[in-house]
């Protein structure tokens, strides 16, 4: 199944070590959950978190939410045991941190069969190798790790994210070239709804499928930003109707709101309606 056929508007990080958070996530209106065993878990808690998360995923119904497990890297003491713990469990993907090349994916792919892989794009080398990484046959998604990337690049914070734009676009180009999901990085000021909305709109304008989140308070803004608006849905329907009417008359273009509508616009319009329907189906489930 095409991984982009379902919504990825809101992708929430949940620490794998927090039993209460794992339970609460069942009722959150997110499209996907990243169950984190890496950054969110202290060294002394790694083994306990792995066991808790494996047991939780085996016993808990998360509905239509995609279940992604972020493991520790294979260059750590925990990565291989993380992968082994989730073989055969009902998960939708393994997320690999700090992917620098396709070889990093090969190592995980060899350790677990039949589970899609996702890549954290958070290092300069990983960004430079984005096309090679995106082409991996097991890869279905990329997640931008903008905090780590900004640290490695030595950038200063800017609300417009200008220092990161090239990296974001490189990953998007690679993901779109290979038909995989691409999810934007986190917004750290989780109580700043206005700032989050601006960054979500920027990410949506660029073409991201959704955004990773660090707090449930960010879900509502993000879901709205990455869903088709009523205006966009209405325009899509009118474009399709006008174009079909033009085709019936033997014409190759139509005009809607004073703008030319060609077949390429109809492809986008149908994608807009399909996304709206997929969101509605997920919410109904």
DAGI-V127286 format. One record per backbone hydrogen bond with DSSP energy under -0.5 kcal/mol. CO is the residue of the C=O (numbers start at 0). NH is the residue of the N-H. Records with the same first field share a line. If there is no record, write none. Layout:
CO = NH / NH
This chain:
1 = 4
2 = 5
8 = 210
9 = 11 / 30 / 31
10 = 212
11 = 33
13 = 35
14 = 17
16 = 18
17 = 21
18 = 22
19 = 23
20 = 24
22 = 25
23 = 26
24 = 27
27 = 29
30 = 65
31 = 11
32 = 34 / 67
33 = 13 / 35
34 = 36 / 69
35 = 15
37 = 40
41 = 44 / 45
42 = 45
44 = 48
45 = 49
46 = 50
47 = 51
48 = 52
49 = 53
50 = 54
51 = 55
52 = 56
53 = 57
54 = 58
55 = 59
59 = 61
61 = 64
65 = 32 / 67
66 = 91 / 92
67 = 34 / 69
68 = 70 / 94
69 = 36
72 = 75 / 78
77 = 81
78 = 82
79 = 83
80 = 84
81 = 85
82 = 85 / 86
83 = 86
85 = 88
88 = 90
92 = 68
93 = 95 / 117
94 = 70 / 96
95 = 119
100 = 103 / 104
101 = 105
102 = 106
103 = 107
104 = 108
105 = 109
106 = 110
107 = 110 / 111
115 = 93
116 = 139 / 140
117 = 95
118 = 120 / 142
119 = 98 / 121
120 = 144
122 = 126
123 = 127
124 = 128
126 = 129
128 = 132
129 = 133
130 = 134
132 = 135
135 = 138
137 = 116
139 = 180
140 = 118
141 = 182
142 = 120
143 = 145
144 = 148
145 = 149
146 = 150
147 = 151
148 = 152
149 = 153 / 154
157 = 160
160 = 163 / 164
161 = 164
163 = 167
164 = 168
165 = 169
166 = 170
167 = 171
168 = 172
169 = 173
170 = 174
171 = 175
172 = 176
173 = 177
174 = 177 / 179
175 = 178
180 = 141
181 = 208 / 209
182 = 143
183 = 211
185 = 187
187 = 189
188 = 191
190 = 192
191 = 195
192 = 196
193 = 197
194 = 198
195 = 199
196 = 200
197 = 201
198 = 202
199 = 203
200 = 204
201 = 205
202 = 206 / 207
208 = 7
209 = 183
210 = 10
212 = 12
214 = 217
215 = 218
217 = 221
218 = 222
219 = 223
220 = 224
221 = 225
223 = 226
228 = 232
229 = 233
230 = 234
231 = 235
232 = 236
233 = 237
234 = 238
235 = 239
236 = 240
237 = 241
238 = 242
239 = 243
240 = 244
241 = 245
242 = 246
243 = 247
244 = 248
245 = 248 / 250
246 = 249
253 = 260
255 = 258
258 = 255
259 = 261
260 = 253
261 = 264 / 265
262 = 266
263 = 267
264 = 268
265 = 269
266 = 270
267 = 271
268 = 272
269 = 273
270 = 274
271 = 275
272 = 276
273 = 277
274 = 278
275 = 279
276 = 280
277 = 281
278 = 282
279 = 283
280 = 284
